[in-house]
């Protein structure tokens, strides 16, 4: 029986997902700039402009726990298509000239809230599409795309809004969501919902697992690195550096993260190897920021931020390892909750970090203390991960297998059976399935370097 050696990252389905994500990122940046300009033009209020901009983030925190589970209850392609379709309509409403600011704010909150089920469905779909073996590489590529999109998108969106105006910019924004909808509808295969029954979302839960909780903690602790972004302007003023250095320092931060994402996503590695990299990278991420206690110059601060952001790529490894442990029927909700925890931590970190910096009378020291807390937490969590390796979890789960019903190219979707509760789901990329020979073969997870992949 022959196997296709084609990488799942080279399939049309992955390309459709990747391009749709690029359009989504571009649309997000365009919407944020256009909305901020529109509100400020009509109110001349910096406070209302800031509140409106915050509405592009805050609803996602509430929607995460409530709506992420939809990615498990319904087919994931349909969830993504439904979300982008609604976003298209909402942005089109926002483009109506003279629209009430209250309606505008409601629309902004609605678009942000839809990101929760969309991202949950996207993460779960990527896991099924790529399999555990290519999951880290795929996550790294999506993360790189988002970072580059935010870098280029903010400047590009400002130029578009300035050139064509707010209303045409919002119409273009609606077009990006509409195009993403078409790509997802046509480019992704339809698969059945991961959960066979429609039991209440909150009644299903994951069994206790120290490794899984430690990996989730590692992901959320990335919030300890948010302070330099929120306090960069007062920090620059504090050290007496010119205002224009703010842009250069933040650029160094972005470059460091892109290099880190490229490093971890360069090729697929065994899970044990990736686990080994989590600790050193997390230590680099937090440790570099601890050195802000030295009250660095603008140049040194840029180097420290670039180094920290390179280490922040540990988050990609931790998130992939976390997803690998989830049964498919709970992947959407579980990843959505961790994402919500991270975003909540980032929001609270900026808010309380500013108060803490004023109390210490030093933004540099506040950044250092937050990073020290993160460093200690990452160390403890990583030790737990190392003491509970993936192969040990597999042993406890009695090497539970995941059955995947193979389908021919002409058959839409495939059925996935869920492993025993708590067993790490091993998903094989569909491009590696054996060709159909008239029967429905059953594949079992295989061991690679002691880890079920």
C-alpha positions as a Markdown table, in Angstrom:
| # | Residue | x | y | z |
|---|---|---|---|---|
| 1 | Unk | 0.0 | 0.0 | 0.0 |
| 2 | Unk | 1.6 | 3.3 | -1.1 |
| 3 | Unk | 1.6 | 6.4 | 0.9 |
| 4 | Unk | 1.6 | 10.0 | -0.5 |
| 5 | Unk | 4.7 | 11.8 | 0.6 |
| 6 | Unk | 3.2 | 15.2 | -0.2 |
| 7 | Unk | 3.3 | 17.5 | 2.8 |
| 8 | Unk | 0.0 | 18.8 | 4.1 |
| 9 | Unk | 1.5 | 22.3 | 4.0 |
| 10 | Unk | 1.7 | 22.0 | 0.2 |
| 11 | Unk | -2.0 | 21.3 | -0.3 |
| 12 | Unk | -4.6 | 23.7 | -1.7 |
| 13 | Unk | -6.6 | 23.4 | 1.5 |
| 14 | Unk | -3.7 | 24.8 | 3.6 |
| 15 | Unk | -3.1 | 27.6 | 1.0 |
| 16 | Unk | -6.8 | 28.6 | 1.1 |
| 17 | Unk | -6.7 | 28.7 | 4.9 |
| 18 | Unk | -3.4 | 30.7 | 4.9 |
| 19 | Unk | -4.7 | 33.3 | 2.3 |
| 20 | Unk | -8.0 | 33.7 | 4.2 |
| 21 | Unk | -6.1 | 34.4 | 7.4 |
| 22 | Unk | -4.0 | 37.0 | 5.5 |
| 23 | Unk | -7.2 | 38.7 | 4.3 |
| 24 | Unk | -8.6 | 38.6 | 7.8 |
| 25 | Unk | -5.5 | 40.2 | 9.3 |
| 26 | Unk | -5.5 | 42.9 | 6.7 |
| 27 | Unk | -9.2 | 43.6 | 7.3 |
| 28 | Unk | -8.7 | 43.8 | 11.0 |
| 29 | Unk | -6.0 | 46.4 | 10.7 |
| 30 | Unk | -8.0 | 48.4 | 8.1 |
| 31 | Unk | -11.1 | 48.4 | 10.3 |
| 32 | Unk | -9.2 | 49.5 | 13.4 |
| 33 | Unk | -7.6 | 52.5 | 11.6 |
| 34 | Unk | -10.8 | 53.5 | 9.8 |
| 35 | Unk | -12.9 | 53.3 | 12.9 |
| 36 | Unk | -10.5 | 55.3 | 15.0 |
| 37 | Unk | -10.3 | 58.0 | 12.3 |
| 38 | Unk | -14.1 | 58.1 | 11.9 |
| 39 | Unk | -14.8 | 58.4 | 15.7 |
| 40 | Unk | -12.1 | 61.1 | 16.1 |
| 41 | Unk | -13.4 | 63.1 | 13.1 |
| 42 | Unk | -16.9 | 63.1 | 14.5 |
| 43 | Unk | -16.2 | 63.7 | 18.2 |
| 44 | Unk | -12.7 | 65.2 | 18.4 |
| 45 | Unk | -12.4 | 63.1 | 21.6 |
| 46 | Unk | -9.3 | 61.1 | 22.3 |
| 47 | Unk | -11.0 | 59.2 | 25.1 |
| 48 | Unk | -13.9 | 58.0 | 22.9 |
| 49 | Unk | -11.5 | 57.1 | 20.1 |
| 50 | Unk | -9.5 | 55.0 | 22.6 |
| 51 | Unk | -12.7 | 53.3 | 24.0 |
| 52 | Unk | -13.8 | 52.5 | 20.4 |
| 53 | Unk | -10.4 | 51.0 | 19.6 |
| 54 | Unk | -10.5 | 49.0 | 22.8 |
| 55 | Unk | -13.8 | 47.5 | 21.6 |
| 56 | Unk | -11.8 | 45.7 | 18.9 |
| 57 | Unk | -10.2 | 43.6 | 21.7 |
| 58 | Unk | -12.4 | 43.4 | 24.8 |
| 59 | Unk | -15.5 | 41.5 | 23.5 |
| 60 | Unk | -13.2 | 38.6 | 22.5 |
| 61 | Unk | -12.4 | 38.1 | 26.2 |
| 62 | Unk | -16.1 | 37.6 | 27.1 |
| 63 | Unk | -16.9 | 35.7 | 23.9 |
| 64 | Unk | -14.0 | 33.2 | 24.3 |
| 65 | Unk | -15.5 | 31.1 | 27.1 |
| 66 | Unk | -19.0 | 31.4 | 25.7 |
| 67 | Unk | -18.6 | 30.8 | 22.0 |
| 68 | Unk | -15.4 | 28.8 | 21.5 |
| 69 | Unk | -17.2 | 25.5 | 22.0 |
| 70 | Unk | -19.2 | 26.1 | 18.9 |
| 71 | Unk | -16.2 | 25.0 | 17.0 |
| 72 | Unk | -16.7 | 21.5 | 18.5 |
| 73 | Unk | -20.4 | 21.3 | 18.2 |
| 74 | Unk | -20.7 | 22.3 | 14.5 |
| 75 | Unk | -18.5 | 21.6 | 11.5 |
| 76 | Unk | -15.5 | 23.8 | 11.7 |
| 77 | Unk | -15.5 | 25.0 | 8.1 |
| 78 | Unk | -19.1 | 26.1 | 8.6 |
| 79 | Unk | -18.3 | 28.0 | 11.8 |
| 80 | Unk | -15.5 | 29.9 | 10.1 |
| 81 | Unk | -17.6 | 30.7 | 7.0 |
| 82 | Unk | -20.5 | 31.8 | 9.2 |
| 83 | Unk | -18.2 | 34.1 | 11.2 |
| 84 | Unk | -16.7 | 35.8 | 8.2 |
| 85 | Unk | -20.1 | 36.1 | 6.5 |
| 86 | Unk | -21.4 | 38.0 | 9.5 |
| 87 | Unk | -18.3 | 40.1 | 9.7 |
| 88 | Unk | -18.8 | 41.0 | 6.1 |
| 89 | Unk | -22.4 | 42.2 | 6.7 |
| 90 | Unk | -21.4 | 44.1 | 9.9 |
| 91 | Unk | -18.6 | 46.0 | 8.2 |
| 92 | Unk | -20.9 | 46.9 | 5.4 |
| 93 | Unk | -23.3 | 48.4 | 7.9 |
| 94 | Unk | -20.5 | 50.4 | 9.4 |
| 95 | Unk | -19.7 | 51.8 | 6.0 |
| 96 | Unk | -23.1 | 53.6 | 5.9 |
| 97 | Unk | -22.4 | 57.3 | 6.0 |
| 98 | Unk | -23.7 | 59.1 | 9.2 |
| 99 | Unk | -24.2 | 55.9 | 11.1 |
| 100 | Unk | -24.9 | 56.4 | 14.8 |
| 101 | Unk | -21.8 | 56.0 | 17.1 |
| 102 | Unk | -23.8 | 53.7 | 19.3 |
| 103 | Unk | -24.5 | 51.4 | 16.4 |
| 104 | Unk | -20.9 | 51.7 | 15.3 |
| 105 | Unk | -19.7 | 50.7 | 18.7 |
| 106 | Unk | -22.1 | 47.7 | 18.7 |
| 107 | Unk | -20.8 | 46.6 | 15.3 |
| 108 | Unk | -17.2 | 46.9 | 16.4 |
| 109 | Unk | -17.9 | 44.7 | 19.5 |
| 110 | Unk | -19.8 | 42.2 | 17.3 |
| 111 | Unk | -16.9 | 41.8 | 14.9 |
| 112 | Unk | -14.5 | 41.3 | 17.8 |
| 113 | Unk | -16.7 | 38.7 | 19.5 |
| 114 | Unk | -16.9 | 36.7 | 16.3 |
| 115 | Unk | -13.1 | 36.2 | 16.4 |
| 116 | Unk | -13.5 | 33.8 | 19.4 |
| 117 | Unk | -15.4 | 31.0 | 17.6 |
| 118 | Unk | -13.5 | 31.7 | 14.4 |
| 119 | Unk | -10.1 | 31.2 | 16.0 |
| 120 | Unk | -11.2 | 28.2 | 17.9 |
| 121 | Unk | -12.5 | 26.6 | 14.7 |
| 122 | Unk | -9.3 | 27.6 | 12.8 |
| 123 | Unk | -7.0 | 26.1 | 15.4 |
| 124 | Unk | -9.0 | 22.8 | 15.5 |
| 125 | Unk | -9.2 | 22.6 | 11.7 |
| 126 | Unk | -5.4 | 23.2 | 11.4 |
| 127 | Unk | -4.8 | 20.3 | 13.8 |
| 128 | Unk | -6.9 | 17.9 | 11.8 |
| 129 | Unk | -5.6 | 19.1 | 8.4 |
| 130 | Unk | -1.8 | 19.0 | 9.3 |
| 131 | Unk | -1.7 | 16.3 | 12.0 |
| 132 | Unk | 0.4 | 16.6 | 15.1 |
| 133 | Unk | 3.6 | 16.1 | 13.2 |
| 134 | Unk | 3.3 | 19.3 | 11.2 |
| 135 | Unk | 1.2 | 21.2 | 13.7 |
| 136 | Unk | 4.1 | 23.3 | 15.1 |
| 137 | Unk | 5.3 | 24.3 | 11.6 |
| 138 | Unk | 1.7 | 25.3 | 10.6 |
| 139 | Unk | 1.1 | 27.3 | 13.8 |
| 140 | Unk | 4.5 | 29.1 | 13.3 |
| 141 | Unk | 3.6 | 30.1 | 9.7 |
| 142 | Unk | 0.2 | 31.4 | 10.8 |
| 143 | Unk | 1.8 | 33.3 | 13.7 |
| 144 | Unk | 4.5 | 34.8 | 11.3 |
| 145 | Unk | 1.7 | 35.8 | 8.9 |
| 146 | Unk | -0.2 | 37.6 | 11.7 |
| 147 | Unk | 2.9 | 39.4 | 13.0 |
| 148 | Unk | 3.9 | 40.6 | 9.5 |
| 149 | Unk | 0.3 | 41.6 | 8.8 |
| 150 | Unk | 0.2 | 43.7 | 11.9 |
| 151 | Unk | 3.5 | 45.3 | 11.0 |
| 152 | Unk | 2.7 | 46.1 | 7.4 |
| 153 | Unk | -1.0 | 46.3 | 7.9 |
| 154 | Unk | -1.1 | 49.2 | 10.3 |
| 155 | Unk | 1.0 | 51.4 | 8.0 |
| 156 | Unk | -0.8 | 50.2 | 4.9 |
| 157 | Unk | -4.2 | 50.7 | 6.5 |
| 158 | Unk | -3.3 | 54.3 | 7.5 |
| 159 | Unk | -2.3 | 55.0 | 3.9 |
| 160 | Unk | -5.5 | 53.5 | 2.5 |
| 161 | Unk | -7.7 | 55.4 | 4.8 |
| 162 | Unk | -5.8 | 58.6 | 4.1 |
| 163 | Unk | -6.0 | 58.1 | 0.4 |
| 164 | Unk | -9.6 | 56.9 | -0.2 |
| 165 | Unk | -11.4 | 58.0 | 3.0 |
| 166 | Unk | -13.1 | 56.2 | 5.8 |
| 167 | Unk | -16.3 | 54.9 | 3.9 |
| 168 | Unk | -14.4 | 53.5 | 0.9 |
| 169 | Unk | -11.9 | 51.9 | 3.3 |
| 170 | Unk | -14.7 | 50.2 | 5.2 |
| 171 | Unk | -16.2 | 48.9 | 1.9 |
| 172 | Unk | -12.7 | 47.5 | 1.0 |
| 173 | Unk | -12.6 | 46.0 | 4.5 |
| 174 | Unk | -16.0 | 44.3 | 3.9 |
| 175 | Unk | -14.6 | 43.0 | 0.6 |
| 176 | Unk | -11.6 | 41.3 | 2.4 |
| 177 | Unk | -14.0 | 39.4 | 4.7 |
| 178 | Unk | -16.2 | 38.5 | 1.7 |
| 179 | Unk | -13.2 | 37.1 | -0.2 |
| 180 | Unk | -12.1 | 35.2 | 2.9 |
| 181 | Unk | -15.6 | 33.7 | 3.1 |
| 182 | Unk | -15.4 | 32.5 | -0.5 |
| 183 | Unk | -11.9 | 31.0 | 0.0 |
| 184 | Unk | -13.0 | 29.1 | 3.1 |
| 185 | Unk | -16.1 | 27.9 | 1.4 |
| 186 | Unk | -14.5 | 26.7 | -1.7 |
| 187 | Unk | -11.0 | 25.8 | -0.5 |
| 188 | Unk | -11.7 | 23.8 | 2.6 |
| 189 | Unk | -13.2 | 20.3 | 2.7 |
| 190 | Unk | -16.4 | 19.9 | 4.6 |
| 191 | Unk | -15.9 | 17.6 | 7.6 |
| 192 | Unk | -18.5 | 16.5 | 10.2 |
| 193 | Unk | -18.7 | 18.1 | 13.6 |
| 194 | Unk | -16.2 | 16.8 | 16.0 |
| 195 | Unk | -18.8 | 16.1 | 18.7 |
| 196 | Unk | -21.4 | 13.5 | 17.6 |
| 197 | Unk | -23.9 | 14.6 | 20.2 |
| 198 | Unk | -25.3 | 18.1 | 21.1 |
| 199 | Unk | -24.7 | 17.8 | 24.8 |
| 200 | Unk | -24.5 | 21.1 | 26.7 |
| 201 | Unk | -21.1 | 22.7 | 26.0 |
| 202 | Unk | -20.0 | 23.1 | 29.6 |
| 203 | Unk | -20.9 | 19.6 | 30.7 |
| 204 | Unk | -18.0 | 18.0 | 29.0 |
| 205 | Unk | -14.6 | 18.5 | 30.6 |
| 206 | Unk | -11.1 | 17.3 | 30.3 |
| 207 | Unk | -9.7 | 14.9 | 32.9 |
| 208 | Unk | -6.9 | 16.1 | 35.2 |
| 209 | Unk | -3.4 | 16.3 | 33.6 |
| 210 | Unk | -0.5 | 18.1 | 35.1 |
| 211 | Unk | 1.3 | 18.3 | 31.7 |
| 212 | Unk | -1.7 | 19.8 | 30.0 |
| 213 | Unk | -2.2 | 22.4 | 32.7 |
| 214 | Unk | 1.5 | 23.3 | 32.7 |
| 215 | Unk | 1.4 | 23.8 | 28.9 |
| 216 | Unk | -1.6 | 26.0 | 29.2 |
| 217 | Unk | 0.1 | 28.0 | 32.0 |
| 218 | Unk | 3.2 | 28.5 | 29.8 |
| 219 | Unk | 1.0 | 29.9 | 27.1 |
| 220 | Unk | -0.8 | 32.3 | 29.4 |
| 221 | Unk | 2.4 | 33.5 | 31.1 |
| 222 | Unk | 3.4 | 35.2 | 27.8 |
| 223 | Unk | 1.2 | 38.0 | 29.2 |
| 224 | Unk | 4.0 | 38.9 | 31.5 |
| 225 | Unk | 5.9 | 40.3 | 28.5 |
| 226 | Unk | 3.1 | 42.8 | 27.5 |
| 227 | Unk | 4.4 | 45.7 | 29.7 |
| 228 | Unk | 7.1 | 46.9 | 27.3 |
| 229 | Unk | 4.4 | 47.4 | 24.7 |
| 230 | Unk | 2.1 | 49.3 | 27.0 |
| 231 | Unk | 4.8 | 51.4 | 28.7 |
| 232 | Unk | 7.2 | 52.0 | 25.9 |
| 233 | Unk | 6.3 | 55.7 | 25.5 |
| 234 | Unk | 6.8 | 56.6 | 29.3 |
| 235 | Unk | 9.9 | 54.4 | 29.3 |
| 236 | Unk | 11.5 | 56.3 | 26.5 |
| 237 | Unk | 10.6 | 59.6 | 28.2 |
| 238 | Unk | 12.0 | 58.2 | 31.4 |
| 239 | Unk | 15.5 | 57.5 | 29.9 |
| 240 | Unk | 15.5 | 60.8 | 28.0 |
| 241 | Unk | 15.6 | 59.2 | 24.5 |
| 242 | Unk | 14.0 | 60.9 | 21.5 |
| 243 | Unk | 10.4 | 60.1 | 20.8 |
| 244 | Unk | 11.2 | 58.6 | 17.4 |
| 245 | Unk | 13.1 | 55.8 | 19.1 |
| 246 | Unk | 9.7 | 54.3 | 20.1 |
| 247 | Unk | 9.2 | 53.1 | 16.6 |
| 248 | Unk | 12.6 | 51.6 | 16.3 |
| 249 | Unk | 12.4 | 49.8 | 19.6 |
| 250 | Unk | 9.0 | 48.3 | 18.7 |
| 251 | Unk | 10.4 | 47.3 | 15.3 |
| 252 | Unk | 13.2 | 45.5 | 16.9 |
| 253 | Unk | 10.7 | 43.7 | 19.0 |
| 254 | Unk | 8.7 | 42.5 | 15.9 |
| 255 | Unk | 11.9 | 41.5 | 14.1 |
| 256 | Unk | 12.9 | 39.3 | 17.0 |
| 257 | Unk | 9.6 | 37.6 | 17.1 |
| 258 | Unk | 9.6 | 36.9 | 13.4 |
| 259 | Unk | 13.1 | 35.3 | 13.7 |
| 260 | Unk | 11.9 | 33.2 | 16.6 |
| 261 | Unk | 8.8 | 32.0 | 14.8 |
| 262 | Unk | 11.0 | 31.1 | 11.8 |
| 263 | Unk | 13.3 | 29.1 | 14.0 |
| 264 | Unk | 10.7 | 27.0 | 15.7 |
| 265 | Unk | 8.7 | 26.6 | 12.5 |
| 266 | Unk | 11.7 | 25.7 | 10.3 |
| 267 | Unk | 10.9 | 22.0 | 10.2 |
| 268 | Unk | 8.9 | 19.3 | 12.0 |
| 269 | Unk | 10.6 | 17.9 | 15.1 |
| 270 | Unk | 9.8 | 15.0 | 17.5 |
| 271 | Unk | 7.7 | 16.2 | 20.5 |
| 272 | Unk | 10.5 | 15.4 | 23.0 |
| 273 | Unk | 12.8 | 17.8 | 21.1 |
| 274 | Unk | 10.2 | 20.5 | 21.0 |
| 275 | Unk | 9.5 | 20.1 | 24.7 |
| 276 | Unk | 13.2 | 20.5 | 25.4 |
| 277 | Unk | 13.3 | 23.9 | 23.6 |
| 278 | Unk | 10.3 | 25.3 | 25.5 |
| 279 | Unk | 12.3 | 26.0 | 28.7 |
| 280 | Unk | 15.4 | 27.7 | 27.2 |
| 281 | Unk | 13.3 | 29.9 | 24.9 |
| 282 | Unk | 10.9 | 30.9 | 27.8 |
| 283 | Unk | 13.9 | 31.7 | 29.9 |
| 284 | Unk | 15.3 | 33.8 | 27.2 |
| 285 | Unk | 12.0 | 35.5 | 26.7 |
| 286 | Unk | 11.5 | 36.5 | 30.4 |
| 287 | Unk | 15.2 | 36.8 | 31.3 |
| 288 | Unk | 15.9 | 39.5 | 28.7 |
| 289 | Unk | 13.2 | 41.6 | 30.2 |
| 290 | Unk | 14.4 | 41.1 | 33.7 |
| 291 | Unk | 17.5 | 43.0 | 32.6 |
| 292 | Unk | 15.4 | 46.2 | 32.3 |
| 293 | Unk | 16.2 | 46.6 | 35.9 |
| 294 | Unk | 19.5 | 47.9 | 34.7 |
| 295 | Unk | 17.6 | 50.9 | 33.2 |
| 296 | Unk | 18.9 | 50.3 | 29.7 |
| 297 | Unk | 19.5 | 52.9 | 27.0 |
| 298 | Unk | 17.2 | 53.0 | 23.9 |
| 299 | Unk | 19.7 | 50.8 | 21.9 |
| 300 | Unk | 20.1 | 48.3 | 24.7 |
| 301 | Unk | 16.3 | 48.2 | 25.3 |
| 302 | Unk | 15.8 | 47.4 | 21.6 |
| 303 | Unk | 18.3 | 44.6 | 21.8 |
| 304 | Unk | 16.6 | 43.2 | 25.0 |
| 305 | Unk | 13.2 | 43.4 | 23.4 |
| 306 | Unk | 14.4 | 41.7 | 20.2 |
| 307 | Unk | 16.0 | 38.9 | 22.3 |
| 308 | Unk | 12.8 | 38.5 | 24.4 |
| 309 | Unk | 10.6 | 38.4 | 21.4 |
| 310 | Unk | 12.8 | 35.7 | 19.8 |
| 311 | Unk | 12.3 | 33.6 | 23.0 |
| 312 | Unk | 8.6 | 34.3 | 22.9 |
| 313 | Unk | 8.4 | 31.7 | 20.1 |
| 314 | Unk | 8.3 | 29.2 | 23.0 |
| 315 | Unk | 4.6 | 30.0 | 23.0 |
| 316 | Unk | 4.2 | 28.4 | 19.6 |
| 317 | Unk | 5.8 | 25.1 | 20.9 |
| 318 | Unk | 3.7 | 25.2 | 24.1 |
| 319 | Unk | 0.5 | 25.8 | 22.3 |
| 320 | Unk | 1.1 | 23.0 | 19.8 |
| 321 | Unk | 2.0 | 20.6 | 22.6 |
| 322 | Unk | -1.2 | 21.6 | 24.4 |
| 323 | Unk | -3.4 | 21.1 | 21.3 |
| 324 | Unk | -1.8 | 17.6 | 20.7 |
| 325 | Unk | -3.1 | 16.5 | 24.1 |
| 326 | Unk | -6.7 | 17.4 | 23.4 |
| 327 | Unk | -9.4 | 15.1 | 22.2 |
| 328 | Unk | -10.7 | 16.4 | 18.9 |
| 329 | Unk | -14.2 | 17.0 | 20.3 |
| 330 | Unk | -12.9 | 19.5 | 22.9 |
| 331 | Unk | -10.1 | 21.2 | 20.9 |
| 332 | Unk | -12.1 | 24.3 | 20.0 |
| 333 | Unk | -13.3 | 25.1 | 23.5 |
| 334 | Unk | -10.0 | 24.2 | 25.2 |
| 335 | Unk | -7.9 | 26.3 | 22.9 |
| 336 | Unk | -10.4 | 29.2 | 23.1 |
| 337 | Unk | -10.2 | 29.3 | 26.8 |
| 338 | Unk | -6.4 | 29.4 | 26.8 |
| 339 | Unk | -6.5 | 32.2 | 24.2 |
| 340 | Unk | -9.0 | 34.1 | 26.3 |
| 341 | Unk | -6.7 | 33.6 | 29.4 |
| 342 | Unk | -3.8 | 35.1 | 27.5 |
| 343 | Unk | -5.7 | 38.1 | 26.2 |
| 344 | Unk | -7.2 | 38.7 | 29.6 |
| 345 | Unk | -3.7 | 38.6 | 31.1 |
| 346 | Unk | -2.4 | 41.0 | 28.6 |
| 347 | Unk | -5.2 | 43.5 | 29.2 |
| 348 | Unk | -4.9 | 43.3 | 33.0 |
| 349 | Unk | -1.1 | 43.4 | 32.7 |
| 350 | Unk | -1.2 | 46.7 | 30.8 |
| 351 | Unk | -3.8 | 48.2 | 33.2 |
| 352 | Unk | -2.2 | 47.2 | 36.4 |
| 353 | Unk | 1.3 | 47.5 | 35.0 |
| 354 | Unk | 0.9 | 51.2 | 34.5 |
| 355 | Unk | -0.3 | 51.6 | 38.1 |
| 356 | Unk | 2.6 | 49.5 | 39.4 |
| 357 | Unk | 5.1 | 51.6 | 37.4 |
| 358 | Unk | 3.7 | 54.8 | 39.0 |
| 359 | Unk | 4.0 | 53.2 | 42.4 |
| 360 | Unk | 7.6 | 52.2 | 41.8 |
| 361 | Unk | 8.3 | 55.5 | 40.0 |
| 362 | Unk | 10.1 | 53.4 | 37.3 |
| 363 | Unk | 8.7 | 51.8 | 34.2 |
| 364 | Unk | 11.9 | 49.9 | 33.7 |
| 365 | Unk | 11.6 | 48.3 | 37.1 |
| 366 | Unk | 8.0 | 47.5 | 36.6 |
| 367 | Unk | 8.8 | 45.7 | 33.4 |
| 368 | Unk | 11.6 | 43.8 | 35.2 |
| 369 | Unk | 9.4 | 42.7 | 38.1 |
| 370 | Unk | 6.7 | 41.4 | 35.8 |
| 371 | Unk | 9.2 | 39.4 | 33.8 |
| 372 | Unk | 10.7 | 38.0 | 36.9 |
| 373 | Unk | 7.3 | 36.7 | 37.9 |
| 374 | Unk | 6.9 | 35.2 | 34.5 |
| 375 | Unk | 10.4 | 33.6 | 34.6 |
| 376 | Unk | 9.6 | 31.9 | 37.9 |
| 377 | Unk | 6.2 | 30.6 | 36.6 |
| 378 | Unk | 7.7 | 29.4 | 33.3 |
| 379 | Unk | 10.5 | 27.5 | 35.2 |
| 380 | Unk | 8.0 | 25.7 | 37.4 |
| 381 | Unk | 5.7 | 24.9 | 34.5 |
| 382 | Unk | 8.5 | 23.7 | 32.3 |
| 383 | Unk | 9.8 | 21.3 | 35.0 |
| 384 | Unk | 6.3 | 19.8 | 35.2 |
| 385 | Unk | 6.2 | 19.4 | 31.4 |
| 386 | Unk | 9.7 | 17.7 | 31.5 |
| 387 | Unk | 8.6 | 15.3 | 34.3 |
| 388 | Unk | 5.4 | 14.4 | 32.5 |
| 389 | Unk | 6.6 | 13.8 | 28.9 |
| 390 | Unk | 4.2 | 13.0 | 26.1 |
| 391 | Unk | 5.2 | 9.3 | 26.0 |
| 392 | Unk | 4.4 | 9.0 | 29.7 |
| 393 | Unk | 1.0 | 10.5 | 29.0 |
| 394 | Unk | 0.5 | 8.0 | 26.2 |
| 395 | Unk | 1.4 | 5.1 | 28.5 |
| 396 | Unk | -1.1 | 6.3 | 31.1 |
| 397 | Unk | -3.7 | 6.4 | 28.3 |
| 398 | Unk | -2.8 | 2.8 | 27.4 |
| 399 | Unk | -1.6 | 4.0 | 24.0 |
| 400 | Unk | -5.1 | 4.8 | 23.0 |
| 401 | Unk | -5.6 | 5.0 | 19.3 |
| 402 | Unk | -7.5 | 7.4 | 17.2 |
| 403 | Unk | -9.4 | 6.0 | 14.3 |
| 404 | Unk | -9.6 | 7.9 | 11.1 |
| 405 | Unk | -12.0 | 6.7 | 8.3 |
| 406 | Unk | -10.1 | 7.2 | 5.1 |
| 407 | Unk | -12.0 | 8.7 | 2.2 |
| 408 | Unk | -11.3 | 9.0 | -1.5 |
| 409 | Unk | -10.8 | 12.4 | -3.1 |
| 410 | Unk | -14.3 | 12.5 | -4.3 |
| 411 | Unk | -15.8 | 11.9 | -0.8 |
| 412 | Unk | -16.4 | 15.1 | 1.1 |
| 413 | Unk | -15.2 | 15.1 | 4.7 |
| 414 | Unk | -14.3 | 12.3 | 7.0 |
| 415 | Unk | -15.4 | 11.0 | 10.3 |
| 416 | Unk | -13.2 | 11.2 | 13.3 |
| 417 | Unk | -13.8 | 9.0 | 16.4 |
| 418 | Unk | -12.8 | 10.4 | 19.7 |
| 419 | Unk | -10.2 | 8.7 | 21.8 |
| 420 | Unk | -11.0 | 7.8 | 25.4 |
| 421 | Unk | -11.4 | 10.9 | 27.6 |
| 422 | Unk | -8.1 | 12.3 | 28.4 |
| 423 | Unk | -6.1 | 10.5 | 25.8 |
| 424 | Unk | -3.9 | 12.6 | 23.6 |
| 425 | Unk | -5.4 | 12.7 | 20.2 |
| 426 | Unk | -3.0 | 11.7 | 17.5 |
| 427 | Unk | -4.2 | 13.2 | 14.2 |
| 428 | Unk | -2.6 | 12.1 | 11.0 |
| 429 | Unk | -2.5 | 14.6 | 8.1 |
| 430 | Unk | -4.9 | 13.7 | 5.4 |
| 431 | Unk | -2.4 | 13.9 | 2.7 |
| 432 | Unk | -0.6 | 10.9 | 4.2 |
| 433 | Unk | -3.6 | 8.7 | 4.3 |
| 434 | Unk | -3.5 | 5.6 | 2.1 |
| 435 | Unk | -5.4 | 5.7 | -1.1 |
| 436 | Unk | -8.8 | 4.1 | -0.9 |
| 437 | Unk | -8.9 | 0.6 | -2.3 |
| 438 | Unk | -12.6 | 0.0 | -1.9 |
| 439 | Unk | -12.4 | -0.6 | 1.9 |
| 440 | Unk | -12.4 | 1.7 | 4.8 |
| 441 | Unk | -9.0 | 1.1 | 6.4 |
| 442 | Unk | -8.5 | 1.9 | 10.1 |
| 443 | Unk | -5.2 | 3.6 | 11.0 |
| 444 | Unk | -3.6 | 3.6 | 14.5 |
| 445 | Unk | -1.3 | 6.1 | 16.0 |
| 446 | Unk | 2.4 | 5.1 | 15.6 |
| 447 | Unk | 5.3 | 5.8 | 17.8 |
| 448 | Unk | 8.1 | 8.2 | 16.8 |
| 449 | Unk | 10.9 | 8.5 | 19.2 |
| 450 | Unk | 8.7 | 7.3 | 22.0 |
| 451 | Unk | 6.0 | 9.9 | 21.4 |
| 452 | Unk | 2.6 | 9.3 | 19.8 |
| 453 | Unk | 2.4 | 11.8 | 16.9 |
